[in-house]
């Protein structure tokens, strides 16, 4: 099965755009998604903002038992929970993670002066 057929099988039918940022070896990796972290204002990210910088790696953890969303994917910076992939965008990423597909995440934008819900943006790449 080729990549396009695989992505269609997990519900992803959009065009994959090649990444251009090579700072963490993502030059030739497909960009899957860019999003602001949902719920950021409710977690401890604001306490650790001095450590959040563009191009820092993030960790994705599935939360299938989440009472609000069975496709929830939490976003962590080291051991600090920053929030979630927005519900509108999480289905494909959750399905990929559930199938054991590696996804590389990094902070793409950190804009201190933005409202908390629009402060930290993440890029996800197919590894």
N, C-alpha and C positions, 0 to 999 in steps of 0.2 A: 504494500500500500504506500503510495507516495504521500508527501507532507500535506498537500492540498486535500486529498481524499480523507486523510486522517483528521485534519482540522474540521472538515465538514461533518465528519462522524461525531465529533464532540460539540457540534453546534456553532462552529466558527466559520463564517463564510465571507468575511471581509478580506481585503487585500492586505498582505503583510508588507510593511514598509521596512527596508533595511535600515538598521541603526547607523548613525554617523559618529557617535561619541566613542572614541577608542580608549578612554581613560581607564576602564576596567576590562579591556579586551572584549568589547561588544561590537567592534567595527563590522564584522560579518554576521552578526546574529540578528535574526528577525525581531523587530519591535512588535510586541503583541498588544501593549496597552500603555497609555499614559493617563494618570488620574490623580486628583487630589485625595488625600487620605480621608476617608469618611470617619466621623466620630472623633477626630483628632482632639477636639476640645474637651472630651470626656476622659482622656487617658493622660498618662504622665509625660507625654512628649514635651509639653510646654516647660516642664521643669528641667529638661535636658537639652534645650534648644542650643546651648552653646556648643554641643557636640555634633549637632546635625549640620551636615554640609553637603553640597551637591557632589554627586558621584560616590557617596558612601553606600555600601551595600546594605540591603535590608533582607529580612527573612520572612517568608510566607508560611503560615501554619493554618491548615484547614481546621475548622471547628464545625464538624457535621452535627454535633449535638447542640449547637447554638439554638436557643429557644425562639429566636426571632427570624432566623434564616438558615435553612439546612445547607445552603451553599456558601456559608460565611467563610471568608479567608482573612485571617488577622495579619496585620503588618507589624513586624518587630524590627527595632534597631538594637542590635545586640540582644540584651535580655529585656528591653523596654518595649512594652506594647504601645504602639502609636495610634492604632485604630484598625480600619478595615478597608478592603477593596470595596468601592461603592456597590450596593446591591444590584444596580442596573448593569454592572460590568463583571460581576463575579462568577457567573455560571460557567463560562468557558474555562476560566482559570481554575476553578474548583474541579471541573471535570479532568483537566490536564493533570492537576496534582493528584487526584484520585487514581489516575492511571500510571502514576509513577514518573511522569514527565518532569524533568528538571527545568525550573524557571529561575532565571537570574533577575533579581530586582535591585534597583538603585534609586537613590534620591536624585531626581532630575532638576528640581527647583526648590529652593527654600527662600521664601520671601517674608522676612520678619515683620514687615509693615502690613501685610495682608491680614484679613480676618482669619481667625484660627481655622475655620472650615476650608480655607483656600490658601493655606500657608505652606504646606509640604506636599509636593508632587512627586510621584514615583513613576519610573519606567520599568516595564517588565519585558524581558527578552526570552525567547526560546533558546535554551542552552544546547 
